C-alpha cells in the first residue's frame, strides 16, 4: 500500500469565504480518496497574535470607514511594481515559522485560497529553498495581479473569461482551469421549500428575504432592516449575523419594532437550507456567498459593494443578470415593493440565469484535478 497523500490548505482570516472554499475542496478530496491526509492552516497562526489582531482591525476598519483607501490600495496592488516588493516584504514576516511547519508536515501539495499565502509560497521557494508543489484557487470573479506567481503549478478560477487574465500575466493555458468557485456539496441540492419554511414557522404564501453579511461588521444590516420596515409588502425576513454577537443583540432589540415576521440567527451551519427557502438574498458581494447563492438559484440584491473585488464581483453579476445593485439605501423599500408586487418576472429571470451560471461541482472538479496531477 502506497503512502497517503498529504494536502495542506492555506487561507487568511479576512472573511470566512477563503476557509469555506478550502473546506469544500478538502471534503471533495476525502470523498474521492479516503486516505488523503488534510490540514488547514490560517497564515496568521505564523504571526505574533497581537500583531495579527492589529492588522485585522486596521483591515476591517478601513473597509468600514474609508473604503476608498482600500480601493486605492487594491488598484495600486494591481498596477505598481512596488506592490510586488511589498508582497515579498510581508512574506518575510511569516517565512521562518512557516518554513519549519512545511518541513515538518511535508505536504505533497499546498492549496492556497487567498493571494497572500500564494505569495508566501513563492517567497519560500525563491528565498528559503522550499520546493513544495502549490496551487491557487481564486475565490472571486476577478484575478488580482497579486495572485500570480511564477512558481504556482495550477490556477483555478471562477469562469472562462478569467483565463484570459492569467494569459495576460504569462500563465500558460494548460496551467489554468475555469471550474468555478468551490462551495459545499450541500448547495445545488434539491430541498422541500415548504417543509423548510414550516420548520422555522414561516408561511409558504409570503416572500422571504435572507440577509447575510454581519460577521465582520461591514454590512449595515441594521440600516437595511429599518428600510425594509418601510415596505408596503409584508415580508418574512431571515437574518444571519455570523459570529458578531454585538450585532446579534442589537438586531434582537429592534426586532419587536418590525412589522415583518423575522428570524434572527448567529452562526449557523445550514445556510444552504436558508437559501433554499428564500426568494431574495440581500448581502455583500463576497465570492463564496455569491457562488452559494448561484448554486441555490437565489437572486441577489447587493448594497453598496466595497470597492475592489466586491465591486468587480458585482459588475460580473449585473452583466449576467443574476443580481441587482443599489448605492442608496433610501430606495430599497421601493425596489422591494416593485419586484414583489409589480414586476415578479425580474426575480423569475434572475433565478433562471443564476441556475444556468452556477457551478455546484466546482469543488469536486478542483479536487479531482489536483489529485490526478499528484498521481501522475
PyMOL commands that set and color helices and strands:
alter all, ss='L'
color gray80, all
select helices_A, chain A and resi 17-32+43-46+49-65+67-79+81-105+115-127+145-147+161-168+173-175+193-199+221-228+245-255+271-276+287-295+309-319+329-342+345-357+362-374
alter helices_A, ss='H'
color red, helices_A
select strands_A, chain A and resi 6-11+37-42+109-112+134-137+154-157+176-178+208-212+236-240+261-265+280-283+300-303+323-326
alter strands_A, ss='S'
color yellow, strands_A
deselect
rebuild
show_as cartoon
